[in-house]
Amino acid sequence: MVIGNQRIQEHAFLRGLHADGYYPDHVVDRGRDVLIGLCGRIEAERPADLAALYALTEAATEEFNALEAEFEAAGSEIETVAREVIAEDFRFVASAYGFGDADGEALIATREW
């Protein structure tokens, strides 16, 4: 997937999780792929407003919900630190695409972690 947004291209998604040995790299990489996929959907669909953006972030949040089992199977979990890192990257994505006024909690409203 080719991402056109320069800020996204330069961003190291989930860097805080990669830097911590508690989080298995192969699962963190899947999370990074979810976020990059979200960026691809934003670029393809060009949401016109926050409601349309939230629909896209809801789908990505559901993908993270599914990753929780993979974290657990690898002896890890999406706990406080991981939640904050993931949420911050959702906020970064929203801002990078011109939605700086997006509510951070609304971006990940369907989270189960």
C-alpha positions as CSV (number, residue, x, y, z in Angstrom):
1,M,0.0,0.0,0.0
2,V,1.4,3.3,-1.0
3,I,0.7,6.1,1.4
4,G,0.9,9.7,0.0
5,N,0.8,11.7,3.2
6,Q,4.4,12.7,4.0
7,R,3.8,12.9,7.7
8,I,2.5,9.4,7.8
9,Q,5.4,8.1,5.7
10,E,7.9,9.6,8.2
11,H,6.1,8.3,11.3
12,A,7.2,5.3,13.2
13,F,4.0,3.7,14.3
14,L,3.8,2.0,17.7
15,R,7.5,3.0,18.4
16,G,7.0,2.8,22.2
17,L,5.8,-0.8,21.9
18,H,8.7,-1.8,19.6
19,A,11.1,-0.4,22.1
20,D,9.7,-2.5,25.0
21,G,10.5,-6.2,25.0
22,Y,7.2,-7.0,26.8
23,Y,5.4,-6.5,23.5
24,P,6.1,-9.2,20.8
25,D,7.4,-7.5,17.6
26,H,5.3,-9.8,15.3
27,V,2.1,-8.7,17.0
28,V,3.1,-5.0,17.2
29,D,3.9,-5.2,13.5
30,R,0.3,-6.4,12.9
31,G,-0.9,-3.4,14.8
32,R,1.3,-1.1,12.7
33,D,-0.3,-2.7,9.6
34,V,-3.7,-1.9,11.0
35,L,-2.8,1.8,11.4
36,I,-1.2,1.9,7.9
37,G,-4.3,0.3,6.5
38,L,-6.4,3.0,8.2
39,C,-4.3,5.6,6.5
40,G,-4.8,3.9,3.1
41,R,-8.6,3.9,3.7
42,I,-8.5,7.5,4.7
43,E,-6.6,8.4,1.5
44,A,-8.9,6.3,-0.7
45,E,-12.2,7.3,0.9
46,R,-11.3,10.9,1.8
47,P,-13.8,11.3,4.7
48,A,-15.6,14.6,4.5
49,D,-16.3,15.0,8.2
50,L,-15.6,13.6,11.6
51,A,-18.5,11.1,11.4
52,A,-17.0,9.6,8.3
53,L,-13.5,9.5,9.9
54,Y,-14.9,7.9,13.1
55,A,-16.5,5.1,10.9
56,L,-13.0,4.4,9.5
57,T,-11.3,4.5,12.9
58,E,-14.0,2.2,14.4
59,A,-13.1,-0.5,11.9
60,A,-9.4,-0.1,12.7
61,T,-10.2,-0.2,16.4
62,E,-12.1,-3.5,15.9
63,E,-9.0,-4.9,14.2
64,F,-7.0,-4.0,17.4
65,N,-9.7,-5.7,19.5
66,A,-9.0,-8.8,17.5
67,L,-5.2,-8.5,18.1
68,E,-5.7,-8.6,21.9
69,A,-5.9,-12.4,21.7
70,E,-2.6,-12.5,19.7
71,F,-0.9,-10.3,22.4
72,E,-2.2,-12.7,25.1
73,A,-1.1,-15.8,23.2
74,A,2.4,-14.3,23.0
75,G,2.5,-13.6,26.8
76,S,1.6,-9.9,26.6
77,E,-1.5,-7.8,26.6
78,I,-2.8,-4.4,25.5
79,E,-2.5,-2.7,28.9
80,T,-2.1,0.9,30.0
81,V,1.1,1.7,28.2
82,A,0.0,0.0,25.0
83,R,-3.4,1.7,25.2
84,E,-1.8,5.1,25.4
85,V,0.7,4.4,22.5
86,I,-2.1,3.1,20.3
87,A,-4.5,6.0,21.1
88,E,-1.7,8.5,20.5
89,D,-1.1,7.0,17.0
90,F,-4.8,7.2,16.2
91,R,-4.8,10.9,17.2
92,F,-1.6,11.4,15.1
93,V,-3.4,9.8,12.1
94,A,-6.4,12.0,12.5
95,S,-4.3,15.2,12.8
96,A,-2.1,14.2,9.8
97,Y,-5.2,14.0,7.6
98,G,-6.6,17.4,8.8
99,F,-8.8,16.2,11.6
100,G,-7.0,17.9,14.5
101,D,-10.3,18.5,16.2
102,A,-11.1,14.8,16.4
103,D,-11.9,13.5,19.9
104,G,-9.3,11.0,20.9
105,E,-11.8,8.8,22.7
106,A,-14.3,8.9,19.8
107,L,-11.5,7.7,17.5
108,I,-11.2,4.5,19.5
109,A,-14.7,4.4,21.0
110,T,-15.2,0.7,20.3
111,R,-12.0,-0.5,22.0
112,E,-12.1,-3.4,24.3
113,W,-8.6,-2.9,25.7
